[in-house]
Amino acid sequence: MESHNTIKELLDEAVCALGESGIERARLEAEILLGFVLDYNRVELHCRYDENVHPFYAESFWRLIKRRRLHEPIEYLVEKVSFYGEEFYISHGALIPRPETEILIDKALEIITQKGCKNIVEIGVGSGAISIMLSFLKKDSTLCLHASDISPEALFNAYVNKIKFNAKNLELHHSSYLDFNTKLRLKFDVLIANPPYIKNGEKLPKSLGFEPKKALYAGEVGDEMLLHIIDLAFLHKIPYALCEMGYNQRESIKAHLEKIPHKSLEFYKDLAGLDRGFVISF
Ligand SMILES: C[S@@+](CC[C@H](N)C(=O)[O-])C[C@H]1O[C@@H](n2cnc3c(N)ncnc32)[C@H](O)[C@@H]1O
C-alpha cells in the first residue's frame, strides 16, 4: 500500500527544509507551492490540513521545494507574478517584473493623459508588463502600442500576457531596439524602456542568476543601452522618452543629454528613495 502524508505533515517538513536554506517566508512559500500543486487556495489548504496527499502530488511538491531551496524565484516555479495589482504569466527567459517598474508606468500614464499621446513604443518588452499594463489601464482610448525584444523566450511571455489581457492594440516585434521600424516607418509619441542597465560581470544576488542575462547586462559600463535609447528617441523625433535606470546612473545620463538638444530632463526616485529613472522631453 502507498504511504500518504497529510497536507499538514508535508507543509511542516517543507517549512523546515526551506528555512534551512535561508528562505525567509518559509511557511507562506510552502503553502503557495503546495496550493499550486493541489490547485487549492490557502484557505482551502488550511481547512484540509488532515487530508492525505497522493504520492504523485507530494513528489511534484518536493521537486518545487528542491528548486526553491536553490533560490530559484518562486514566480518561475508557479509561472505567475503579481504586477500592478494584476497577475501576469512568467517563465524562464523573461525578467520577473519588479514593483519599481510600476512607477515607470505611472510616469508614462501621466504623459499619455496630459499630452494626449496615442502612439507608444517600448524597447525590451520582456514579459510585456509595461506595454500590456498601459493597454489595460487605457482600455477605452485609441492607444496604439508597438514593442520589441531580441529574446524569443521573452516574446513568448509577452504573447501569452497579450492574449490574457486581450491587448489587441499591442504589436510585438522580434527586433533589436527600433530596427523593426526601418520598413514600417511609424511615428511614435512616447518611447518607454526598462532596458538592461547592469555592468557586465557585476556580481548579483543568487536569485538573479535564474533570470536571463540579456535582460540584465548592458555592456562594459552598464549605461550603454540607456544612452543608445536616448539617441534613438532623438533621431526618430519621438517627443518623450522614459526609462528605468540604475541608482548610480544619473550623472552619465545628465552628461549625455548635455550633447543632445532637449526641452527637459527629470529624474524620478523609487520607493527606497534611490534614483530609478528619467523622463526626457525633446
Ligand atoms: C530588464 S528587461 C525588462 C523587461 C520588461 N520590460 C520589464 O520591465 O519587466 C530588458 C529586456 O530587454 C531585452 N533586450 C535586451 N537587448 C535588447 C535589444 N537590443 N533590443 C530589444 N530588446 C532588448 C531583453 O531581452 C529583456 O527582455
The ligand as a MOL file (V3000), in Angstrom:
LIG
                    3D

  0  0  0     0  0            999 V3000
M  V30 BEGIN CTAB
M  V30 COUNTS 27 29 0 0 0
M  V30 BEGIN ATOM
M  V30 1 C 15.2190 44.4930 -17.8560 0
M  V30 2 S 14.2990 43.5440 -19.0160 0 CHG=1
M  V30 3 C 12.7580 44.4150 -18.9690 0
M  V30 4 C 11.5680 43.5930 -19.3280 0
M  V30 5 C 10.2160 44.3090 -19.1190 0
M  V30 6 N 10.1020 45.4540 -19.9570 0
M  V30 7 C 10.0480 44.6970 -17.6610 0
M  V30 8 O 10.1240 45.8880 -17.3440 0
M  V30 9 O 9.8240 43.8260 -16.8230 0 CHG=-1
M  V30 10 C 15.0390 44.0710 -20.5240 0
M  V30 11 C 14.5470 43.3770 -21.7990 0
M  V30 12 O 15.2720 43.9560 -22.9000 0
M  V30 13 C 15.5270 42.9380 -23.8450 0
M  V30 14 N 16.6320 43.3830 -24.7050 0
M  V30 15 C 17.9760 43.3000 -24.4940 0
M  V30 16 N 18.6510 43.8480 -25.5360 0
M  V30 17 C 17.7060 44.3010 -26.4170 0
M  V30 18 C 17.7620 44.9570 -27.6800 0
M  V30 19 N 18.9260 45.2650 -28.2450 0
M  V30 20 N 16.6030 45.2640 -28.3090 0
M  V30 21 C 15.3970 44.9590 -27.7390 0
M  V30 22 N 15.2920 44.3280 -26.5460 0
M  V30 23 C 16.4200 44.0100 -25.9010 0
M  V30 24 C 15.8200 41.7120 -23.0010 0
M  V30 25 O 15.6690 40.5250 -23.7420 0
M  V30 26 C 14.8000 41.8780 -21.8650 0
M  V30 27 O 13.5950 41.2220 -22.1770 0
M  V30 END ATOM
M  V30 BEGIN BOND
M  V30 1 1 1 2
M  V30 2 1 2 3
M  V30 3 1 2 10
M  V30 4 1 3 4
M  V30 5 1 4 5
M  V30 6 1 5 6
M  V30 7 1 5 7
M  V30 8 2 7 8
M  V30 9 1 7 9
M  V30 10 1 10 11
M  V30 11 1 11 12
M  V30 12 1 11 26
M  V30 13 1 12 13
M  V30 14 1 13 14
M  V30 15 1 13 24
M  V30 16 1 14 15
M  V30 17 1 14 23
M  V30 18 2 15 16
M  V30 19 1 16 17
M  V30 20 1 17 18
M  V30 21 2 17 23
M  V30 22 1 18 19
M  V30 23 2 18 20
M  V30 24 1 20 21
M  V30 25 2 21 22
M  V30 26 1 22 23
M  V30 27 1 24 25
M  V30 28 1 24 26
M  V30 29 1 26 27
M  V30 END BOND
M  V30 END CTAB
M  END
